[in-house]
Amino acid sequence: MNECDVVRRNEPLLGERQQIVQDSLGAKYTYSFWRPVTAIRDGGNPALIAEPAWTPLAVTPNHPEYPAAHGCVTGTVSSLIKNYFGTRKVHMQGLTNN
C-alpha cells in the first residue's frame, strides 16, 4: 500500500482531526481570554496598575490564552483515534519527504 492509498483510506479520520484543530482554535477567539502579559501591560480594570514596559521571561504567543489548544487537540484526537480503530493501542509513524 502506497502513501496515497493510506491517505485515501483514512480521509474521514484526517477530516475529523482537521475539524478538531479548527474548533479548538476557534474557541480561543470565541472566549478571547487575555494572557497575563496583556493584563500586566494594559491594566485592564480598576484593580490593576498598568506596567507597559513589563516583559515576560518567555515569548508570549499572539493568540488568546483560553482554552489551551494543545490540550484540546491532543485529548480529542486521542479519543478520535481510539474510537476509529477500536483500541487504545495504535502504532503511529510519521512520514517525511527526506
Backbone torsions as a table, in degrees:
resi	resn	phi	psi	omega
1	MET	NA	127.4	-180.0
2	ASN	-89.4	175.3	-176.0
3	GLU	-61.2	-37.8	179.9
4	CYS	-63.9	-39.4	178.3
5	ASP	-63.9	-40.5	179.5
6	VAL	-62.7	-44.6	-179.8
7	VAL	-64.1	-46.8	179.9
8	ARG	-59.4	-42.3	-178.1
9	ARG	-65.8	-30.3	-175.4
10	ASN	-107.2	17.0	180.0
11	GLU	-53.2	-44.7	179.8
12	PRO	-60.2	-41.1	179.4
13	LEU	-64.4	-44.3	-179.4
14	LEU	-66.4	-37.7	177.8
15	GLY	-64.5	-42.7	178.4
16	GLU	-65.1	-38.7	178.9
17	ARG	-62.6	-42.2	179.4
18	GLN	-63.7	-39.2	178.3
19	GLN	-64.0	-38.2	177.9
20	ILE	-61.4	-45.6	179.2
21	VAL	-61.3	-46.6	-179.5
22	GLN	-63.5	-41.4	179.3
23	ASP	-64.4	-40.8	-179.6
24	SER	-64.0	-45.0	179.6
25	LEU	-69.8	-35.6	177.5
26	GLY	-62.4	-37.1	179.7
27	ALA	-62.7	-33.7	178.4
28	LYS	-56.8	-41.5	-177.0
29	TYR	-85.6	-17.4	174.1
30	THR	-70.7	-47.2	-178.0
31	TYR	-85.7	-33.2	175.2
32	SER	48.0	46.8	175.8
33	PHE	-74.9	132.6	-178.7
34	TRP	-76.1	161.8	177.1
35	ARG	-89.8	157.1	179.1
36	PRO	-54.3	-36.4	180.0
37	VAL	-59.7	-36.7	178.9
38	THR	-67.2	-43.6	-179.7
39	ALA	-63.6	-40.8	-178.6
40	ILE	-68.1	-44.3	-177.7
41	ARG	-71.8	-40.3	-173.5
42	ASP	-95.6	-15.0	-174.6
43	GLY	85.4	-68.6	171.5
44	GLY	84.4	-31.9	175.4
45	ASN	-155.7	167.3	-174.2
46	PRO	-61.2	-21.0	-178.5
47	ALA	-81.0	-8.8	-177.3
48	LEU	-112.2	144.7	174.2
49	ILE	-104.3	122.0	-178.0
50	ALA	-66.7	140.9	173.8
51	GLU	-129.0	78.4	-173.0
52	PRO	-57.8	-26.2	-177.4
53	ALA	-87.2	-5.2	-176.7
54	TRP	-65.8	138.2	175.7
55	THR	-130.4	141.7	179.2
56	PRO	-76.6	163.9	177.9
57	LEU	-71.8	-31.6	-180.0
58	ALA	-115.1	159.1	178.2
59	VAL	-65.7	134.6	180.0
60	THR	-100.7	125.3	178.7
61	PRO	-59.3	154.6	-176.4
62	ASN	-93.9	29.5	175.8
63	HIS	-126.4	161.3	-177.8
64	PRO	-57.3	156.2	-174.6
65	GLU	-75.3	-43.4	-170.0
66	TYR	-108.8	142.3	-9.3
67	PRO	-79.9	163.2	179.7
68	ALA	-72.6	111.8	-175.3
69	ALA	-62.6	-37.6	-179.8
70	HIS	-58.8	-46.7	-179.9
71	GLY	-66.3	-42.0	178.9
72	CYS	-61.8	-49.5	-175.8
73	VAL	-68.2	-47.5	-177.6
74	THR	-61.0	-48.2	-179.2
75	GLY	-64.3	-43.8	-177.4
76	THR	-71.3	-42.0	178.7
77	VAL	-66.1	-36.1	176.2
78	SER	-59.6	-44.6	177.9
79	SER	-66.1	-40.2	178.5
80	LEU	-59.3	-47.3	-179.6
81	ILE	-64.2	-44.0	178.8
82	LYS	-59.7	-46.3	-179.1
83	ASN	-69.1	-37.3	-178.4
84	TYR	-65.5	-45.3	-176.9
85	PHE	-94.0	-10.0	178.0
86	GLY	76.4	17.0	179.6
87	THR	-156.7	155.4	174.8
88	ARG	-85.5	-13.7	-176.2
89	LYS	-95.1	91.4	-178.3
90	VAL	-125.4	127.2	176.9
91	HIS	-83.5	124.1	180.0
92	MET	-109.0	137.8	177.6
93	GLN	-139.8	129.3	179.3
94	GLY	-86.6	149.0	176.9
95	LEU	-108.7	138.3	175.8
96	THR	-129.5	167.4	176.9
97	ASN	-89.3	-1.3	-177.9
98	ASN	-83.3	NA	NA
